[in-house]
């Protein structure tokens, strides 16, 4: 099993970290959708990261779909999602907020770093920045309610996705979010990033 994509993508990174927590071995091929466009296209014509490749060259893309597949093959006791009920709904909501934070961070980065300054649309920047802030406001409230993991007594996909999102936003758009507003999220991120599965999967 081969994971294609750079770890500076939060979507690639959350898949890689999750696979390690599930005990699923994989080979990581760090191809950039920009610098390695043609090499990536030879593997996946859509050039979408992450891409998961099986030994028979079958591919699966989109981090949510890849994680769903990994949950299927991980085996008993390896799932990163609560099985049912209020805990599962809570985890799904937190994952959704984390993914939204990733999406809004990517949009801001593209708008302010890849688009020429005279083409940037300030109302759009303000709108996306507001959405990003509200996502982290909601995540801060959730993180502040516990001194442990976000859902239950062990790390879950919610913890992984939220920690990956926070690290990504801090890395690529450090001036957008006032970190002093989010002490619980900072603590949650620090706790997660200190784990071996995170340390061995650095964003840079």
C-alpha positions as CSV (number, residue, x, y, z in Angstrom):
1,X,0.0,0.0,0.0
2,X,1.4,3.3,-1.1
3,X,0.4,6.8,0.1
4,X,1.1,9.6,-2.5
5,X,1.3,13.2,-1.5
6,X,3.3,15.7,0.6
7,X,3.0,15.9,4.4
8,X,2.5,19.6,4.2
9,X,-1.0,18.7,3.0
10,X,-3.2,18.2,6.1
11,X,-5.2,15.6,4.2
12,X,-2.2,13.5,3.4
13,X,-0.8,14.0,6.9
14,X,-4.0,12.9,8.7
15,X,-4.2,9.7,6.6
16,X,-0.5,8.9,7.3
17,X,-0.9,9.5,11.1
18,X,-4.1,7.5,11.2
19,X,-2.6,4.6,9.4
20,X,0.2,4.5,11.9
21,X,-2.3,4.5,14.8
22,X,-4.1,1.6,13.2
23,X,-0.9,-0.3,12.7
24,X,-1.3,-0.4,8.9
25,X,2.1,-0.4,7.1
26,X,2.4,1.8,4.0
27,X,5.0,3.3,1.8
28,X,5.0,7.1,1.6
29,X,5.8,8.7,-1.8
30,X,6.1,12.4,-1.2
31,X,5.1,13.8,-4.6
32,X,3.9,17.4,-4.9
33,X,0.9,18.3,-6.9
34,X,2.8,21.3,-8.1
35,X,6.5,20.4,-8.4
36,X,5.9,16.8,-9.4
37,X,2.7,17.3,-11.4
38,X,3.6,15.0,-14.4
39,X,5.0,12.3,-12.2
40,X,1.9,12.5,-10.0
41,X,-0.4,12.5,-13.0
42,X,1.2,9.2,-14.2
43,X,-0.1,7.6,-11.0
44,X,-3.4,9.5,-10.7
45,X,-4.7,11.4,-13.7
46,X,-6.5,13.8,-11.5
47,X,-3.3,14.7,-9.5
48,X,-5.2,14.7,-6.2
49,X,-3.5,14.3,-2.9
50,X,-3.8,12.1,-1.0
51,X,-3.9,9.2,-3.3
52,X,-3.7,5.6,-2.0
53,X,-2.4,2.9,-4.3
54,X,-2.7,-0.8,-3.9
55,X,-0.3,-3.4,-5.2
56,X,-2.5,-4.0,-8.2
57,X,-2.3,-0.2,-9.1
58,X,-5.9,0.4,-8.1
59,X,-6.2,3.9,-6.6
60,X,-8.4,5.6,-4.1
61,X,-8.4,9.4,-3.4
62,X,-9.9,11.9,-0.9
63,X,-8.8,11.6,2.7
64,X,-12.3,10.8,4.0
65,X,-12.7,7.9,1.6
66,X,-9.2,6.6,2.2
67,X,-9.8,6.7,6.0
68,X,-13.1,4.9,5.6
69,X,-11.2,2.1,3.7
70,X,-8.4,2.0,6.3
71,X,-11.1,1.6,9.1
72,X,-12.4,-1.4,7.2
73,X,-9.1,-3.2,6.8
74,X,-7.6,-2.3,10.2
75,X,-9.3,-5.1,12.1
76,X,-11.0,-5.3,15.5
77,X,-9.8,-2.9,18.2
78,X,-8.0,-0.6,15.7
79,X,-10.8,1.8,14.8
80,X,-10.2,5.5,15.4
81,X,-14.0,6.2,15.5
82,X,-16.5,5.5,18.2
83,X,-18.8,2.8,16.9
84,X,-22.2,4.4,17.4
85,X,-24.4,6.8,19.4
86,X,-23.6,10.2,20.8
87,X,-19.9,9.6,20.9
88,X,-19.8,8.8,17.2
89,X,-21.9,11.9,16.3
90,X,-19.6,14.1,18.4
91,X,-16.5,12.7,16.7
92,X,-18.1,13.2,13.3
93,X,-18.9,16.8,14.1
94,X,-15.4,17.5,15.3
95,X,-13.9,15.9,12.3
96,X,-16.1,18.0,10.1
97,X,-15.0,21.2,11.9
98,X,-11.3,20.2,11.6
99,X,-11.7,19.5,7.9
100,X,-13.5,22.8,7.4
101,X,-10.6,24.6,9.1
102,X,-8.2,22.8,6.7
103,X,-10.3,23.8,3.7
104,X,-10.5,27.5,4.8
105,X,-6.8,27.6,5.5
106,X,-6.1,26.2,2.0
107,X,-8.4,28.8,0.4
108,X,-6.7,31.6,2.3
109,X,-3.3,30.4,1.3
110,X,-4.1,30.1,-2.3
111,X,-5.8,33.6,-2.4
112,X,-3.0,35.4,-0.6
113,X,0.0,33.5,-1.8
114,X,-0.7,32.2,-5.3
115,X,-3.0,34.9,-6.7
116,X,-1.4,38.2,-7.8
117,X,-1.9,41.0,-5.2
118,X,-3.9,43.1,-7.6
119,X,-6.3,40.1,-8.2
120,X,-7.0,39.3,-4.6
121,X,-10.6,39.9,-3.4
122,X,-10.6,41.3,0.1
123,X,-14.3,40.6,0.8
124,X,-13.6,36.9,0.0
125,X,-10.5,36.9,2.2
126,X,-12.6,38.4,5.1
127,X,-15.4,35.9,4.6
128,X,-13.1,32.9,4.6
129,X,-11.1,34.2,7.5
130,X,-14.3,34.5,9.5
131,X,-15.3,31.0,8.6
132,X,-11.9,29.7,9.8
133,X,-12.1,31.7,13.0
134,X,-15.6,30.4,13.8
135,X,-14.5,26.8,13.1
136,X,-11.7,27.2,15.7
137,X,-14.1,29.0,18.1
138,X,-16.3,25.9,18.1
139,X,-13.3,23.5,18.4
140,X,-11.9,25.6,21.3
141,X,-15.2,25.2,23.2
142,X,-15.1,21.4,22.6
143,X,-11.5,21.2,23.7
144,X,-12.1,23.3,26.8
145,X,-14.7,20.8,28.1
146,X,-12.1,18.1,28.6
147,X,-8.6,17.7,30.0
148,X,-8.1,14.6,28.0
149,X,-9.0,13.5,24.4
150,X,-11.9,15.1,22.7
151,X,-14.2,12.1,22.6
152,X,-13.8,9.3,25.1
153,X,-10.7,8.1,26.9
154,X,-8.4,7.4,23.9
155,X,-7.3,9.3,20.9
156,X,-9.7,9.3,18.0
157,X,-10.0,10.5,14.5
158,X,-11.4,13.7,15.9
159,X,-8.2,14.3,17.8
160,X,-6.0,13.6,14.9
161,X,-7.9,15.7,12.4
162,X,-8.2,18.7,14.8
163,X,-4.5,18.6,15.8
164,X,-3.4,18.3,12.1
165,X,-5.7,21.2,11.2
166,X,-4.4,23.4,13.9
167,X,-0.7,22.7,13.0
168,X,-1.4,23.3,9.4
169,X,-3.1,26.7,9.9
170,X,-0.3,27.8,12.2
171,X,2.2,26.8,9.6
172,X,0.8,28.3,6.4
173,X,-1.3,31.2,7.7
174,X,0.2,32.1,11.0
175,X,-1.1,35.7,11.1
176,X,-4.8,34.8,10.5
177,X,-5.7,33.3,13.8
178,X,-4.9,34.9,17.2
179,X,-3.5,31.9,19.1
180,X,-4.1,33.5,22.5
181,X,-7.9,32.9,21.9
182,X,-7.4,29.2,21.8
183,X,-5.5,27.9,24.9
184,X,-7.3,24.5,24.9
185,X,-6.6,23.9,21.3
186,X,-3.0,24.8,21.7
187,X,-2.7,22.3,24.6
188,X,-4.5,19.6,22.6
189,X,-2.2,20.2,19.6
190,X,0.9,20.0,21.8
191,X,-0.3,16.8,23.4
192,X,-1.0,15.1,20.1
193,X,2.1,16.4,18.3
194,X,4.3,14.9,21.1
195,X,3.1,11.3,20.2
196,X,5.4,9.1,18.2
197,X,2.9,8.8,15.3
198,X,2.9,12.6,14.9
199,X,6.6,13.1,15.5
200,X,7.4,10.5,12.8
201,X,5.0,12.3,10.4
202,X,6.3,15.9,10.4
203,X,4.4,18.6,8.5
204,X,7.6,20.2,7.0
